[in-house]
Amino acid sequence: MNFSLDDLMPSQRRLLAKLCGTDAPATAIGCEISELSDAEVITAQTMFPLGLIEVVDGWRGTHWLMLTVVAQRMMIEGLTE
């Protein structure tokens, strides 16, 4: 699937930005799922089928949402292709 940030809903773009934080997309750490609002979790569920985020098991039983390589590339390339 080939799409850009412009193709995403505003809530999806906000979640990508939150997962990226202040880091460069390629080094973004993501966000612990327990730190997300209910609305952000619902938004995340719409992004799994797009291949933009993944759940990663963390230390001491935590679960993290992280950008996939596809999302990292999308964030680096910007809003348009």
N, CA, C and O atoms as CSV, one atom per row, in Angstrom:
chain,resi,resn,atom,element,x,y,z
A,1,MET,N,N,0.854,-1.176,0.000
A,1,MET,CA,C,0.000,0.000,0.000
A,1,MET,C,C,0.897,1.236,0.000
A,1,MET,O,O,1.814,1.350,0.814
A,2,ASN,N,N,0.627,2.142,-0.905
A,2,ASN,CA,C,1.442,3.340,-1.021
A,2,ASN,C,C,0.574,4.560,-0.724
A,2,ASN,O,O,-0.320,4.893,-1.502
A,3,PHE,N,N,0.836,5.220,0.390
A,3,PHE,CA,C,0.083,6.399,0.755
A,3,PHE,C,C,0.976,7.324,1.559
A,3,PHE,O,O,2.084,6.953,1.946
A,4,SER,N,N,0.485,8.535,1.808
A,4,SER,CA,C,1.269,9.531,2.533
A,4,SER,C,C,0.519,9.966,3.791
A,4,SER,O,O,-0.607,9.536,4.041
A,5,LEU,N,N,1.157,10.816,4.565
A,5,LEU,CA,C,0.504,11.352,5.764
A,5,LEU,C,C,-0.790,12.073,5.415
A,5,LEU,O,O,-1.741,12.068,6.197
A,6,ASP,N,N,-0.822,12.695,4.234
A,6,ASP,CA,C,-2.024,13.416,3.816
A,6,ASP,C,C,-3.238,12.498,3.695
A,6,ASP,O,O,-4.376,12.961,3.780
A,7,ASP,N,N,-3.005,11.210,3.499
A,7,ASP,CA,C,-4.098,10.251,3.351
A,7,ASP,C,C,-4.683,9.804,4.690
A,7,ASP,O,O,-5.731,9.157,4.722
A,8,LEU,N,N,-4.022,10.140,5.784
A,8,LEU,CA,C,-4.465,9.706,7.112
A,8,LEU,C,C,-5.426,10.708,7.729
A,8,LEU,O,O,-5.423,11.888,7.376
A,9,MET,N,N,-6.242,10.229,8.649
A,9,MET,CA,C,-7.130,11.100,9.410
A,9,MET,C,C,-6.281,11.922,10.385
A,9,MET,O,O,-5.204,11.479,10.784
A,10,PRO,N,N,-6.749,13.105,10.771
A,10,PRO,CA,C,-5.998,13.917,11.728
A,10,PRO,C,C,-5.648,13.160,13.011
A,10,PRO,O,O,-4.545,13.311,13.537
A,11,SER,N,N,-6.575,12.352,13.516
A,11,SER,CA,C,-6.291,11.602,14.749
A,11,SER,C,C,-5.155,10.600,14.531
A,11,SER,O,O,-4.364,10.357,15.442
A,12,GLN,N,N,-5.071,10.024,13.346
A,12,GLN,CA,C,-3.985,9.092,13.040
A,12,GLN,C,C,-2.649,9.829,12.937
A,12,GLN,O,O,-1.625,9.330,13.404
A,13,ARG,N,N,-2.660,11.013,12.328
A,13,ARG,CA,C,-1.421,11.803,12.237
A,13,ARG,C,C,-0.948,12.231,13.627
A,13,ARG,O,O,0.249,12.217,13.914
A,14,ARG,N,N,-1.897,12.612,14.485
A,14,ARG,CA,C,-1.523,13.009,15.853
A,14,ARG,C,C,-0.895,11.844,16.609
A,14,ARG,O,O,0.082,12.029,17.334
A,15,LEU,N,N,-1.450,10.648,16.444
A,15,LEU,CA,C,-0.893,9.488,17.141
A,15,LEU,C,C,0.506,9.166,16.617
A,15,LEU,O,O,1.394,8.841,17.406
A,16,LEU,N,N,0.717,9.248,15.314
A,16,LEU,CA,C,2.065,9.031,14.776
A,16,LEU,C,C,3.043,10.037,15.369
A,16,LEU,O,O,4.159,9.678,15.746
A,17,ALA,N,N,2.623,11.301,15.452
A,17,ALA,CA,C,3.494,12.328,16.023
A,17,ALA,C,C,3.788,12.038,17.491
A,17,ALA,O,O,4.916,12.231,17.944
A,18,LYS,N,N,2.791,11.579,18.233
A,18,LYS,CA,C,2.999,11.253,19.648
A,18,LYS,C,C,3.981,10.099,19.793
A,18,LYS,O,O,4.856,10.131,20.659
A,19,LEU,N,N,3.840,9.076,18.947
A,19,LEU,CA,C,4.750,7.931,19.021
A,19,LEU,C,C,6.164,8.322,18.613
A,19,LEU,O,O,7.141,7.752,19.099
A,20,CYS,N,N,6.262,9.283,17.729
A,20,CYS,CA,C,7.575,9.753,17.288
A,20,CYS,C,C,8.203,10.634,18.368
A,20,CYS,O,O,9.418,10.609,18.562
A,21,GLY,N,N,7.390,11.401,19.061
A,21,GLY,CA,C,7.891,12.287,20.106
A,21,GLY,C,C,8.832,13.332,19.537
A,21,GLY,O,O,8.614,13.847,18.440
A,22,THR,N,N,9.866,13.638,20.278
A,22,THR,CA,C,10.837,14.634,19.824
A,22,THR,C,C,12.012,13.992,19.110
A,22,THR,O,O,12.931,14.687,18.676
A,23,ASP,N,N,11.991,12.676,18.986
A,23,ASP,CA,C,13.080,11.963,18.321
A,23,ASP,C,C,12.877,11.956,16.813
A,23,ASP,O,O,11.781,12.209,16.313
A,24,ALA,N,N,13.947,11.663,16.110
A,24,ALA,CA,C,13.838,11.421,14.675
A,24,ALA,C,C,13.012,10.153,14.486
A,24,ALA,O,O,13.108,9.237,15.304
A,25,PRO,N,N,12.204,10.075,13.432
A,25,PRO,CA,C,11.349,8.896,13.246
A,25,PRO,C,C,12.095,7.565,13.310
A,25,PRO,O,O,11.558,6.584,13.824
A,26,ALA,N,N,13.308,7.518,12.801
A,26,ALA,CA,C,14.052,6.252,12.775
A,26,ALA,C,C,14.509,5.809,14.162
A,26,ALA,O,O,14.832,4.638,14.359
A,27,THR,N,N,14.540,6.732,15.129
A,27,THR,CA,C,14.991,6.383,16.476
A,27,THR,C,C,13.891,6.551,17.525
A,27,THR,O,O,14.155,6.467,18.725
A,28,ALA,N,N,12.671,6.786,17.075
A,28,ALA,CA,C,11.563,7.007,18.010
A,28,ALA,C,C,11.347,5.779,18.881
A,28,ALA,O,O,11.420,4.643,18.413
A,29,ILE,N,N,11.082,6.030,20.149
A,29,ILE,CA,C,10.933,4.942,21.110
A,29,ILE,C,C,9.499,4.436,21.176
A,29,ILE,O,O,9.277,3.303,21.603
A,30,GLY,N,N,8.527,5.229,20.770
A,30,GLY,CA,C,7.130,4.822,20.863
A,30,GLY,C,C,6.523,5.281,22.170
A,30,GLY,O,O,6.999,6.232,22.790
A,31,CYS,N,N,5.468,4.599,22.586
A,31,CYS,CA,C,4.747,5.003,23.782
A,31,CYS,C,C,4.164,3.766,24.453
A,31,CYS,O,O,3.635,2.874,23.790
A,32,GLU,N,N,4.267,3.727,25.759
A,32,GLU,CA,C,3.661,2.618,26.492
A,32,GLU,C,C,2.139,2.710,26.343
A,32,GLU,O,O,1.564,3.789,26.494
A,33,ILE,N,N,1.499,1.600,26.052
A,33,ILE,CA,C,0.059,1.609,25.785
A,33,ILE,C,C,-0.726,2.192,26.955
A,33,ILE,O,O,-1.740,2.856,26.743
A,34,SER,N,N,-0.278,1.957,28.173
A,34,SER,CA,C,-0.994,2.470,29.346
A,34,SER,C,C,-0.978,3.996,29.418
A,34,SER,O,O,-1.742,4.583,30.184
A,35,GLU,N,N,-0.118,4.647,28.633
A,35,GLU,CA,C,-0.041,6.110,28.613
A,35,GLU,C,C,-0.996,6.732,27.599
A,35,GLU,O,O,-1.095,7.956,27.512
A,36,LEU,N,N,-1.697,5.903,26.834
A,36,LEU,CA,C,-2.591,6.401,25.796
A,36,LEU,C,C,-4.012,6.554,26.318
A,36,LEU,O,O,-4.453,5.814,27.197
A,37,SER,N,N,-4.716,7.527,25.759
A,37,SER,CA,C,-6.132,7.689,26.090
A,37,SER,C,C,-6.942,6.609,25.370
A,37,SER,O,O,-6.443,5.941,24.465
A,38,ASP,N,N,-8.187,6.453,25.784
A,38,ASP,CA,C,-9.062,5.489,25.111
A,38,ASP,C,C,-9.203,5.828,23.628
A,38,ASP,O,O,-9.190,4.937,22.779
A,39,ALA,N,N,-9.337,7.116,23.320
A,39,ALA,CA,C,-9.475,7.541,21.924
A,39,ALA,C,C,-8.224,7.194,21.119
A,39,ALA,O,O,-8.323,6.803,19.956
A,40,GLU,N,N,-7.051,7.333,21.732
A,40,GLU,CA,C,-5.810,6.993,21.035
A,40,GLU,C,C,-5.697,5.489,20.792
A,40,GLU,O,O,-5.186,5.063,19.757
A,41,VAL,N,N,-6.171,4.693,21.736
A,41,VAL,CA,C,-6.157,3.237,21.544
A,41,VAL,C,C,-7.092,2.854,20.395
A,41,VAL,O,O,-6.757,1.995,19.579
A,42,ILE,N,N,-8.250,3.484,20.334
A,42,ILE,CA,C,-9.184,3.221,19.232
A,42,ILE,C,C,-8.558,3.627,17.899
A,42,ILE,O,O,-8.674,2.905,16.908
A,43,THR,N,N,-7.902,4.773,17.879
A,43,THR,CA,C,-7.212,5.214,16.662
A,43,THR,C,C,-6.128,4.225,16.281
A,43,THR,O,O,-5.965,3.903,15.104
A,44,ALA,N,N,-5.390,3.742,17.263
A,44,ALA,CA,C,-4.321,2.772,16.991
A,44,ALA,C,C,-4.879,1.528,16.309
A,44,ALA,O,O,-4.243,0.962,15.420
A,45,GLN,N,N,-6.057,1.108,16.726
A,45,GLN,CA,C,-6.658,-0.090,16.131
A,45,GLN,C,C,-6.926,0.088,14.641
A,45,GLN,O,O,-6.924,-0.888,13.891
A,46,THR,N,N,-7.155,1.327,14.206
A,46,THR,CA,C,-7.376,1.574,12.779
A,46,THR,C,C,-6.069,1.591,11.999
A,46,THR,O,O,-6.074,1.529,10.769
A,47,MET,N,N,-4.958,1.675,12.708
A,47,MET,CA,C,-3.657,1.815,12.048
A,47,MET,C,C,-2.901,0.499,11.902
A,47,MET,O,O,-1.983,0.400,11.088
A,48,PHE,N,N,-3.275,-0.502,12.677
A,48,PHE,CA,C,-2.622,-1.814,12.541
A,48,PHE,C,C,-2.778,-2.374,11.128
A,48,PHE,O,O,-1.792,-2.819,10.541
A,49,PRO,N,N,-4.005,-2.366,10.560
A,49,PRO,CA,C,-4.157,-2.932,9.214
A,49,PRO,C,C,-3.367,-2.166,8.146
A,49,PRO,O,O,-3.057,-2.710,7.086
A,50,LEU,N,N,-3.045,-0.904,8.434
A,50,LEU,CA,C,-2.271,-0.094,7.487
A,50,LEU,C,C,-0.777,-0.377,7.587
A,50,LEU,O,O,0.003,0.070,6.746
A,51,GLY,N,N,-0.383,-1.122,8.619
A,51,GLY,CA,C,1.027,-1.452,8.803
A,51,GLY,C,C,1.866,-0.298,9.319
A,51,GLY,O,O,3.072,-0.248,9.075
A,52,LEU,N,N,1.233,0.643,10.038
A,52,LEU,CA,C,1.948,1.828,10.509
A,52,LEU,C,C,2.466,1.703,11.933
A,52,LEU,O,O,3.457,2.339,12.290
A,53,ILE,N,N,1.808,0.896,12.743
A,53,ILE,CA,C,2.239,0.726,14.126
A,53,ILE,C,C,2.225,-0.754,14.484
A,53,ILE,O,O,1.574,-1.573,13.834
A,54,GLU,N,N,2.962,-1.062,15.530
A,54,GLU,CA,C,3.006,-2.436,16.020
A,54,GLU,C,C,3.092,-2.409,17.538
A,54,GLU,O,O,3.531,-1.423,18.129
A,55,VAL,N,N,2.672,-3.493,18.155
A,55,VAL,CA,C,2.796,-3.641,19.603
A,55,VAL,C,C,4.058,-4.440,19.875
A,55,VAL,O,O,4.291,-5.492,19.279
A,56,VAL,N,N,4.868,-3.919,20.790
A,56,VAL,CA,C,6.121,-4.570,21.162
A,56,VAL,C,C,6.093,-4.816,22.664
A,56,VAL,O,O,5.768,-3.916,23.438
A,57,ASP,N,N,6.428,-6.020,23.072
A,57,ASP,CA,C,6.504,-6.328,24.498
A,57,ASP,C,C,7.739,-5.668,25.084
A,57,ASP,O,O,8.831,-5.738,24.519
A,58,GLY,N,N,7.545,-5.024,26.232
A,58,GLY,CA,C,8.641,-4.330,26.887
A,58,GLY,C,C,9.051,-4.992,28.190
A,58,GLY,O,O,8.598,-6.083,28.536
A,59,TRP,N,N,9.907,-4.305,28.883
A,59,TRP,CA,C,10.461,-4.767,30.145
A,59,TRP,C,C,9.371,-4.809,31.204
A,59,TRP,O,O,8.506,-3.935,31.242
A,60,ARG,N,N,9.408,-5.806,32.051
A,60,ARG,CA,C,8.476,-5.968,33.168
A,60,ARG,C,C,7.013,-6.013,32.742
A,60,ARG,O,O,6.142,-5.443,33.399
A,61,GLY,N,N,6.762,-6.690,31.644
A,61,GLY,CA,C,5.389,-6.910,31.208
A,61,GLY,C,C,4.686,-5.721,30.576
A,61,GLY,O,O,3.467,-5.746,30.410
A,62,THR,N,N,5.427,-4.686,30.222
A,62,THR,CA,C,4.798,-3.541,29.571
A,62,THR,C,C,4.602,-3.834,28.085
A,62,THR,O,O,5.256,-4.708,27.518
A,63,HIS,N,N,3.700,-3.094,27.476
A,63,HIS,CA,C,3.438,-3.207,26.040
A,63,HIS,C,C,3.531,-1.810,25.439
A,63,HIS,O,O,2.981,-0.848,25.975
A,64,TRP,N,N,4.230,-1.719,24.329
A,64,TRP,CA,C,4.497,-0.439,23.689
A,64,TRP,C,C,3.926,-0.408,22.285
A,64,TRP,O,O,3.938,-1.414,21.576
A,65,LEU,N,N,3.422,0.761,21.886
A,65,LEU,CA,C,3.086,1.003,20.488
A,65,LEU,C,C,4.296,1.667,19.860
A,65,LEU,O,O,4.835,2.636,20.395
A,66,MET,N,N,4.712,1.146,18.737
A,66,MET,CA,C,5.882,1.699,18.060
A,66,MET,C,C,5.592,1.872,16.576
A,66,MET,O,O,4.758,1.172,16.001
A,67,LEU,N,N,6.299,2.819,15.973
A,67,LEU,CA,C,6.198,3.029,14.538
A,67,LEU,C,C,6.844,1.867,13.798
A,67,LEU,O,O,7.885,1.360,14.218
A,68,THR,N,N,6.236,1.448,12.709
A,68,THR,CA,C,6.875,0.461,11.846
A,68,THR,C,C,7.827,1.192,10.901
A,68,THR,O,O,7.858,2.422,10.871
A,69,VAL,N,N,8.585,0.444,10.148
A,69,VAL,CA,C,9.496,1.036,9.163
A,69,VAL,C,C,8.704,1.862,8.148
A,69,VAL,O,O,9.160,2.918,7.708
A,70,VAL,N,N,7.525,1.381,7.783
A,70,VAL,CA,C,6.671,2.116,6.841
A,70,VAL,C,C,6.310,3.485,7.415
A,70,VAL,O,O,6.407,4.492,6.714
A,71,ALA,N,N,5.898,3.533,8.676
A,71,ALA,CA,C,5.529,4.796,9.315
A,71,ALA,C,C,6.742,5.697,9.488
A,71,ALA,O,O,6.640,6.911,9.310
A,72,GLN,N,N,7.887,5.120,9.832
A,72,GLN,CA,C,9.103,5.923,9.963
A,72,GLN,C,C,9.426,6.604,8.649
A,72,GLN,O,O,9.741,7.794,8.621
A,73,ARG,N,N,9.348,5.852,7.560
A,73,ARG,CA,C,9.632,6.415,6.239
A,73,ARG,C,C,8.614,7.504,5.899
A,73,ARG,O,O,8.972,8.545,5.347
A,74,MET,N,N,7.352,7.262,6.228
A,74,MET,CA,C,6.311,8.245,5.964
A,74,MET,C,C,6.580,9.540,6.732
A,74,MET,O,O,6.427,10.631,6.183
A,75,MET,N,N,6.977,9.422,7.995
A,75,MET,CA,C,7.262,10.608,8.807
A,75,MET,C,C,8.479,11.365,8.274
A,75,MET,O,O,8.495,12.596,8.288
A,76,ILE,N,N,9.483,10.649,7.811
A,76,ILE,CA,C,10.687,11.285,7.280
A,76,ILE,C,C,10.376,12.019,5.979
A,76,ILE,O,O,10.863,13.128,5.757
A,77,GLU,N,N,9.571,11.405,5.123
A,77,GLU,CA,C,9.276,11.984,3.813
A,77,GLU,C,C,8.329,13.169,3.902
A,77,GLU,O,O,8.282,13.988,2.985
A,78,GLY,N,N,7.582,13.275,4.978
A,78,GLY,CA,C,6.717,14.426,5.166
A,78,GLY,C,C,5.289,14.207,4.717
A,78,GLY,O,O,4.838,13.076,4.537
A,79,LEU,N,N,4.595,15.302,4.541
A,79,LEU,CA,C,3.164,15.255,4.303
A,79,LEU,C,C,2.778,14.850,2.894
A,79,LEU,O,O,1.650,14.407,2.678
A,80,THR,N,N,3.667,14.986,1.938
A,80,THR,CA,C,3.312,14.627,0.567
A,80,THR,C,C,4.388,13.756,-0.032
A,80,THR,O,O,5.537,13.776,0.409
A,81,GLU,N,N,4.017,12.995,-1.031
A,81,GLU,CA,C,4.981,12.111,-1.689
A,81,GLU,C,C,5.719,12.861,-2.767
A,81,GLU,O,O,6.578,12.289,-3.440
